[in-house]
Amino acid sequence: MVMARRTQTLVQLTDELVALLDERAARQRRSRSDLIREAIESFLGNDAEAHVSRQIVAGYERIPQEGDDLESWTRRGALDLIEEEPW
């Protein structure tokens, strides 16, 4: 297994944040670094998802779905979901 190269960086935290981080790390039996990496990945991932969502909304604002097309698309989606149910 090949591990990705990691770069060490210095981050200054308040005593309160360090205490909270240490409490969580102890509860989850993980390292501070692991928790910080996960938090950053989540933060950046959420930002990327928000960007995609904004692009989708912008697309619908440029070319809105209207009238029968929207209603039939919604109805077809609902019927597809109902058909997938195991009842």
C-alpha positions in Angstrom: 0.0 0.0 0.0 1.4 3.4 -1.0 0.9 6.2 1.5 0.3 9.7 0.3 3.1 12.2 1.1 2.1 14.3 4.1 3.3 17.8 4.8 3.6 19.0 8.4 2.1 22.4 9.1 1.8 24.5 12.2 -1.6 25.6 13.4 -2.2 27.8 16.4 -5.2 26.8 18.5 -6.7 28.2 21.7 -6.3 26.2 24.9 -10.1 25.6 24.8 -9.9 24.1 21.3 -6.9 21.9 22.2 -8.8 20.7 25.3 -11.9 19.9 23.2 -9.7 18.2 20.6 -8.0 16.1 23.2 -11.3 15.0 24.8 -12.6 13.9 21.4 -9.3 12.2 20.5 -9.4 10.3 23.8 -13.0 9.2 23.4 -12.4 8.0 19.8 -9.0 6.6 20.5 -7.5 8.7 17.7 -4.7 11.2 17.3 -5.1 14.9 17.2 -3.6 14.9 13.7 -6.2 12.4 12.5 -9.1 14.4 13.8 -7.8 17.7 12.4 -7.2 16.0 9.0 -10.7 14.7 9.0 -12.2 18.1 10.0 -10.3 19.9 7.2 -11.3 17.2 4.6 -15.0 17.6 5.8 -14.8 21.4 5.6 -13.3 21.4 2.2 -15.6 18.7 0.9 -18.6 20.6 2.1 -17.3 23.7 0.3 -16.9 21.7 -2.9 -20.5 20.2 -2.5 -21.9 23.7 -2.0 -20.1 24.9 -5.1 -21.7 22.1 -7.2 -25.1 22.9 -5.7 -24.7 26.6 -6.6 -23.8 25.6 -10.1 -26.9 23.4 -10.4 -29.1 26.2 -9.1 -27.5 28.7 -11.5 -28.2 26.3 -14.4 -31.8 26.0 -13.5 -32.0 29.8 -13.2 -30.6 30.2 -16.7 -32.8 27.5 -18.2 -35.7 26.9 -15.9 -38.0 23.9 -16.2 -41.5 25.0 -16.7 -45.0 23.7 -17.3 -45.8 20.2 -18.4 -42.1 19.3 -18.7 -41.5 19.8 -15.0 -44.8 18.1 -14.0 -44.2 15.1 -16.1 -40.6 14.8 -15.0 -41.7 15.0 -11.3 -44.5 12.4 -11.9 -42.1 10.1 -13.7 -39.6 10.3 -10.9 -42.2 9.5 -8.3 -43.5 6.5 -10.3 -39.9 5.2 -10.7 -39.4 5.4 -6.9 -42.7 3.6 -6.3 -41.8 0.8 -8.7 -38.5 0.3 -6.8 -40.3 -0.4 -3.5 -40.4 -4.1 -2.6 -44.0 -3.7 -1.3 
